Amino acid sequence: MTAVKESTARRPLGHFAERSVVGLLAVAGAGVAFGLLLMLVRFRWSPMYHADHEAAEWFNGLVAPHHALVTVLQAVTDLGGRPVLIWLVTIAVVALLIRRQSRLAVYLIVTGVGGLILDPSLKALVGRLRPVVDVPVASAPGNSFPSGHALGSFVAYGALLLVFLPAMSPRFRKPAIAVVAVLVALIGLTRIALGVHFVSDVIGGWLLGAAWLGVTAYAFRLWRRERGRSVPPLSEGLEPEAGDKITPAPAEEHVLEHPRSAVAELLVGWVIVFGALYAFGTYVSYHAKGTVFETMDTDVPRWFADRHTDFLTELSWWWSKFGDTHAILIVSLVFCPLVLAIWKRWRPVLFVVLALFGELSLFLASARVVDRPRPAVENLDGQMPTSSFPSGHIAATTCLWLVIAIIVFVRTDRWWRWLFVALAVIMPVGVATSRMYRGMHHPTDFMGALILSGLWIGLLYWVIRPNADVNEGNRPEIESEQVDELDDELAKAGRPG
């Protein structure tokens, strides 16, 4: 009986030792393979040198004639770029800190920072020039070996996968691993196909990424073992017991109580809002002669045009950027994950997504049918692909900051909730002023944007009820007065012992 107990007690240690040996061999193998490849590249081994250049020429001849293919390859390769990877890791770290998972947050920080350091330092050490192809279709700064996209995507997506595997149902874990593997492979292949890296650059990035990810994962598992915790297979993630805490939102039977009727209401409402925009836009564009609308649309653009200065023109350009597609997308891609991390509900995220999707579709449809010319003054942004009514910049800015204010205001009683109310006013007014200053919109285009935003957001609020969970007693994962505790937890997780 005693022998059985001792055997049972030692079994986890034995399993850990077996897995550790296999893991160490794999990490060591990746490291040795990268070192060998590094030497071959550094000394320009002739067979590999010729194979790299032949592959670069072959891919260039295959890809260069097809502009649509180049666009697709560029979109895929961007998923391995620093802006996307840094955003993903940063959002994940903040979400983990909110969920009190500071050890996993530290793991992501250390792993991600290590990848950022290894890439430029090794490129400077090797000093390999990028491929020179007949028909360049893309460009990249710096040296070539190893591929930063291949290294960064392997490290970032691999680390995120190890951290968030416990949040997935067991039946989805193998497909998730396969998806990440395919994504990393595709990102590496796009670097070769676009002619900015050799094959050996990409293989070197993968090998180095595997070695670094293996080292950090092994160190994390040793840390668990030293503290008396079980060390499960990596296929279960780094901390399986954290699965419930890092799940984005609990499984809900219905995000909306009556989804079919909600879809019908939104479709009917979209048509009504579009009708209102079409009627107002057609009137102010072609049938408002002699009215106050014509006076405003004539005098206000001229008033702004007469007051152009270098400083105000530069300021208007920057402020106008707050309403362009990239700025709106960035703010929403930061806000939505934070909503999931803090309140664990999908409905507010659905509110944001539908607000932006509805705004975009209403703007494009109404701009197409109204087809209003730009103001008869200098258009500082030049020729635009869409017509003047309504202003897409103003409508998108109004919708975004209005839905953010609606979500945040009722979910906290702290004073800073009023900042979001202020932003819901200041941001649209600032963008509207800059767009009219730059001669891109009439005042009634601004009114059309407000009509679009007010009617569409009002309809969404009535149908989606984004704050229903607050009325049902849902509390945030972290109260506003507990934010300072996150720094303490992060510091504690980073201390040895």
Secondary structure, DSSP 8 states (H G I E B T S, - for coil): -HHHHHHHHHHHHHHHHHHHHHHHHHHHHHHHHHHHHHHHHHTT-HHHHHHHHHHHHHHHHHHTT-HHHHHHHHHHHHTTSHHHHHHHHHHHHHHHHHTT-HHHHHHHHHHHHHHHHHHHHHHHHH-------SS------S--SS-HHHHHHHHHHHHHHHHHGGGS-HHHHHHHHHHHHHHHHHHHHHHHHTTSS-HHHHHHHHHHHHHHHHHHHHHHHHHHHHTT-----GGG-S-GGGHHHH-SS---S-SSSSHHHHHHHHHHHHHHHHHHHHHHHHHHHHS-TTSHHHHHHHHHHHHHHTT--HHHHHHHHHHHHTTSHHHHHHHHHHHHHHHHHHH--SHHHHHHHHHHHHHHHHHHHHHHHH-----SS--TT---SS-SSS-HHHHHHHHHHHHHHHHHHTT--STTHHHHHHHHHHHHHHHHHHHHHTTS--HHHHHHHHHHHHHHHHHHHHHH-TTHHHHTT---SS-GGGTHHHHHHHHHHHS--
